[in-house]
Amino acid sequence: MKRIQYHRYGGPEEMRLEDFELDRPMAGQIVVRVKAAAANPVDWKIRNGALKFMTGRRFPRAMGSDFSGVVEAVGPSVTRFNVGDDVLGTLPAKAGGAFADRLMADEKVVILKPAALSFEQAATLPIVGVTAWRGLVDKARLQRGQSVFVHGCLGGVGRMATQLAKSLGADVSGSCRATAMDDARVMGLNRVVDYRQFSAETLQGQFDVVFDTAGTLSLRDGRTLLKPGGVVLDISPSPGKLLGLFLSRQHKLVVAKISTEVLTKVAEVAATGRLRSEIGKTVPLAMAIPALTALEKQGTPQGKLVITWGQS
Ligand SMILES: NC(=O)c1ccc[n+]([C@@H]2O[C@H](COP(=O)([O-])OP(=O)(O)OC[C@H]3O[C@@H](n4cnc5c(N)ncnc54)[C@H](OP(=O)(O)O)[C@@H]3O)[C@@H](O)[C@H]2O)c1
């Protein structure tokens, strides 16, 4: 079996495609033959050591969170899955291991894949879809007819937030880089602004929900955009913003807490075609390290990077 792993925290040069062994699944665990995995910024944040207070110092550490695939073995007491089921899910930051041909997952982070979704589309959903849902539905309690501003609307989370808000009946505007504004308009945004020329005053008091996916809006700018009673959602605040965010009643930190319930709802909306990731590049596992390195260095995702394992 092969997977991408690293033997110490550090930059892209630490990634290795290496052999590994899986144990037999324990109670509540399943083994999945991976068909596709999708990259998220958290994958390299973990490898860089930014979350080592959580992820510890045991090496080698496997990379990758979001995946889809086929159940190959089930542990004792697993009742929700059978060998041969098509599934999607995400591995906790502490474990990793989706950039592989096989993985072990707790059944609590896995759901059945809707037949309408390809393995590639399914793999892109968990982190970005659950983050958008946790923000708009759980934290902001978005209602039909409300207005939403998505800062960074063409990123992985931004696209999900935009489409989910629209599917919930909201009127959506957002920001992206100047050269990509047509792509944003294609998604049906009402108003699109260039985030480099952004001035909150020009959109003062217009939104019930501001979803800052980039984490770059100042606390003041976020508040400026809000209607009375509105809320700013932040998923990636800088350390300097954290205290102000916790003290503010108008700001909420959103965390992609995975549950099969929320993931199922996200997958159901995706299966209707109303929630869809843009896939920028698909590469086989053997070519994934250069693709991950380029994405991380370039920092301008042209859609999701999906890693596939061709064997059926
Ligand atoms: N709290 C959580 O649980 C959670 C969950 C998911 C993600 N996150 C974090 O949230 C962030 C976004 O995740 P993602 O998957 O959406 O990343 P992504 O796919 O890399 O997208 C980031 C987007 O932000 C845009 N952007 C960059 N600088 C900007 C600025 N100054 N103003 C407005 N937009 C800007 C980028 O546009 P350009 O490419 O055109 O520059 C890109 O479209 C990451 O830091 C990620 O780690 C947190």
The ligand as an SDF file (V2000), in Angstrom:
LIG
                    3D

 48 52  0  0  0  0  0  0  0  0999 V2000
  -12.3100   26.9190   10.6130 N   0  0  0  0  0  0  0  0  0  0  0  0
  -12.3540   25.8130    9.8960 C   0  0  0  0  0  0  0  0  0  0  0  0
  -12.7650   24.7530   10.3660 O   0  0  0  0  0  0  0  0  0  0  0  0
  -11.9150   25.8570    8.4620 C   0  0  0  0  0  0  0  0  0  0  0  0
  -12.5040   24.9980    7.5320 C   0  0  0  0  0  0  0  0  0  0  0  0
  -12.1080   25.0880    6.1960 C   0  0  0  0  0  0  0  0  0  0  0  0
  -11.1240   25.9950    5.8250 C   0  0  0  0  0  0  0  0  0  0  0  0
  -10.5470   26.7890    6.7740 N   0  0  0  0  0  0  0  0  0  0  0  0
   -9.5160   27.7640    6.3960 C   0  0  0  0  0  0  0  0  0  0  0  0
  -10.1770   28.7540    5.6390 O   0  0  0  0  0  0  0  0  0  0  0  0
   -9.3130   29.2610    4.6300 C   0  0  0  0  0  0  0  0  0  0  0  0
   -9.9990   29.1200    3.2670 C   0  0  0  0  0  0  0  0  0  0  0  0
  -10.1490   27.7280    2.9670 O   0  0  0  0  0  0  0  0  0  0  0  0
  -10.4480   27.2810    1.4640 P   0  0  0  0  0  0  0  0  0  0  0  0
  -10.4660   25.8060    1.4310 O   0  0  0  0  0  0  0  0  0  0  0  0
  -11.5970   28.0290    0.9240 O   0  0  0  0  0  0  0  0  0  0  0  0
   -9.1040   27.8200    0.7420 O   0  0  0  0  0  0  0  0  0  0  0  0
   -8.8310   28.1320   -0.7830 P   0  0  0  0  0  0  0  0  0  0  0  0
   -9.5780   27.1550   -1.6350 O   0  0  0  0  0  0  0  0  0  0  0  0
   -7.3650   28.2300   -0.8980 O   0  0  0  0  0  0  0  0  0  0  0  0
   -9.5150   29.5540   -1.0560 O   0  0  0  0  0  0  0  0  0  0  0  0
   -9.0700   30.7520   -0.4930 C   0  0  0  0  0  0  0  0  0  0  0  0
   -9.7310   31.8710   -1.2670 C   0  0  0  0  0  0  0  0  0  0  0  0
   -9.4550   33.1200   -0.6110 O   0  0  0  0  0  0  0  0  0  0  0  0
   -9.1880   34.0830   -1.6140 C   0  0  0  0  0  0  0  0  0  0  0  0
   -8.3870   35.1680   -1.0620 N   0  0  0  0  0  0  0  0  0  0  0  0
   -7.0470   35.2400   -0.8970 C   0  0  0  0  0  0  0  0  0  0  0  0
   -6.7190   36.4390   -0.3600 N   0  0  0  0  0  0  0  0  0  0  0  0
   -7.8660   37.1280   -0.1940 C   0  0  0  0  0  0  0  0  0  0  0  0
   -8.1850   38.4090    0.3100 C   0  0  0  0  0  0  0  0  0  0  0  0
   -7.2450   39.2360    0.7650 N   0  0  0  0  0  0  0  0  0  0  0  0
   -9.4790   38.7710    0.3300 N   0  0  0  0  0  0  0  0  0  0  0  0
  -10.4580   37.9630   -0.1160 C   0  0  0  0  0  0  0  0  0  0  0  0
  -10.2220   36.7280   -0.6020 N   0  0  0  0  0  0  0  0  0  0  0  0
   -8.9330   36.3260   -0.6460 C   0  0  0  0  0  0  0  0  0  0  0  0
   -8.4480   33.3020   -2.6810 C   0  0  0  0  0  0  0  0  0  0  0  0
   -8.5290   34.0130   -3.9050 O   0  0  0  0  0  0  0  0  0  0  0  0
   -7.2480   34.0600   -4.8840 P   0  0  0  0  0  0  0  0  0  0  0  0
   -6.8300   32.6410   -5.0750 O   0  0  0  0  0  0  0  0  0  0  0  0
   -7.7930   34.6770   -6.1240 O   0  0  0  0  0  0  0  0  0  0  0  0
   -6.2020   34.8840   -4.1960 O   0  0  0  0  0  0  0  0  0  0  0  0
   -9.2170   31.9910   -2.6940 C   0  0  0  0  0  0  0  0  0  0  0  0
  -10.3050   32.0610   -3.5870 O   0  0  0  0  0  0  0  0  0  0  0  0
   -8.0180   28.4640    4.7470 C   0  0  0  0  0  0  0  0  0  0  0  0
   -7.1290   29.1890    5.5400 O   0  0  0  0  0  0  0  0  0  0  0  0
   -8.4490   27.2000    5.4660 C   0  0  0  0  0  0  0  0  0  0  0  0
   -7.4070   26.5780    6.1650 O   0  0  0  0  0  0  0  0  0  0  0  0
  -10.9210   26.7600    8.0710 C   0  0  0  0  0  0  0  0  0  0  0  0
  1  2  1  0
  2  3  2  0
  2  4  1  0
  4  5  1  0
  4 48  2  0
  5  6  2  0
  6  7  1  0
  7  8  2  0
  8  9  1  0
  8 48  1  0
  9 10  1  0
  9 46  1  0
 10 11  1  0
 11 12  1  0
 11 44  1  0
 12 13  1  0
 13 14  1  0
 14 15  2  0
 14 16  1  0
 14 17  1  0
 17 18  1  0
 18 19  2  0
 18 20  1  0
 18 21  1  0
 21 22  1  0
 22 23  1  0
 23 24  1  0
 23 42  1  0
 24 25  1  0
 25 26  1  0
 25 36  1  0
 26 27  1  0
 26 35  1  0
 27 28  2  0
 28 29  1  0
 29 30  1  0
 29 35  2  0
 30 31  1  0
 30 32  2  0
 32 33  1  0
 33 34  2  0
 34 35  1  0
 36 37  1  0
 36 42  1  0
 37 38  1  0
 38 39  2  0
 38 40  1  0
 38 41  1  0
 42 43  1  0
 44 45  1  0
 44 46  1  0
 46 47  1  0
M  CHG  2   8   1  16  -1
M  END
$$$$
